[in-house]
Amino acid sequence: MEDSKFLRALNLQPNSIPPVWFMRQAGRYLPEYQKIRKNYSNFLDMCKQPKTCAELAMQPIERFDLDASILFSDILTIPDALNLGLAFYEGEGPKFSNPISSPDDIKKLIPFDINNLGYVFKAVEETKNLLPNDIPLIGFCGSPWTLAAYSIEGGGSKNFNKTKKFMREYPNELQNFLEILSSACFDYLKQQVLSGVNTLQIFDSWADLLSDNELERFSLKYTRMLAELLKKDPVTADIPIILFEKSPNKKVEDLVFKEITCVSLYWQEDIERISKNLIGLFAIQGNLDPKVLLRSDESIWQETKRICNVMKEYPGFIFNLGHGITPDIDPNKVQVMIDAIRQ
């Protein structure tokens, strides 16, 4: 894959035009996605169909000629494999019927068995079969902290009060759970690599729930543990790792660590300041506010060009959104963004 602009950027090599892909690029904003989604009553059922996942992963590649593909799956596959009773309800998001409500629930967890997630690895193989040879495939997982937050809360939440209460009352038991999740994430990502992914991204989607000290104690410690396991294993040692921290209560420059290759920036982060501090050390991915894609073509063009101009001398820049694309965005507006990047 020497001709992949995306992999060149991860290796801190210059590109005349930055590579582009975006988080949640296969999803509800695409009419071709909606057509397939109608065939499944439960989102998770769709995620368990490898051929369907491969088809969905290919949709944005075919429509926009993007520089990287990402596995079509969900970050909550690991809690599902731990028998927490995951289901997705239309308009409500994920719900767990057996959430972690007490330390006893952690003790009673079934051991993580990678074979329970065979459908994910099959989806990797099916997607690789369809992808052009020069388009890398990104595998991923949720960070241990993000998986724990969902598992304790029992689903998504605005404030995660149940999770925060658990963290205050049972910090040691929570850390035991985070170790279990770190180990499961390692096995899961390693098997994705064995199945064919070229890069890994760790999504710390609930970093913003934690204070500076809590972020270190309950999130970054375990994300680093996971990255260290990946770098020590011969199967995954050379695979680039991208880290996405959503709105952390800590400067990005202070939370990066040597095992990661690239930092993916939330849209509120100051890409200009961060790039000056990280040049030559890490690739940077980001970070257009997805809401910009709801504006006029001229505004999209200006904001996209602003980021490209700030980053034009940065070896290792990958254009991306600063969060996942939302269902209310017109695919034609995405094309305006891509044209602005490439022209």
Secondary structure, 3 states (H helix, E strand, C coil): CCCCHHHHHHCCCCCCCCCECCCCCCCCCCHHHHHHHCCCCCHHHHHCCHHHHHHHHHHHHHHHCCCCEECCCCCCHHHHHCCCCEEEECCCEEEECCCCCCHHHHHCCCCCCHHHHHHHHHHHHHHHHHCCCCCCEEEEEECHHHHHHHHHHCECCCCCHHHHHHHHHCHHHHHHHHHHHHHHHHHHHHHHHHHCCCEEEEEECCHHHCCHHHHHHHHHHHHHHHHHHHHHCCCCCCCCEEEEECCCCCCHHHHCCCCCCEEECCCCCCHHHHHHHHCCCCEEEEEECHHHHHCCHHHHHHHHHHHHHHCCCCCCEEEEECCCCCCCCCHHHHHHHHHHHHC
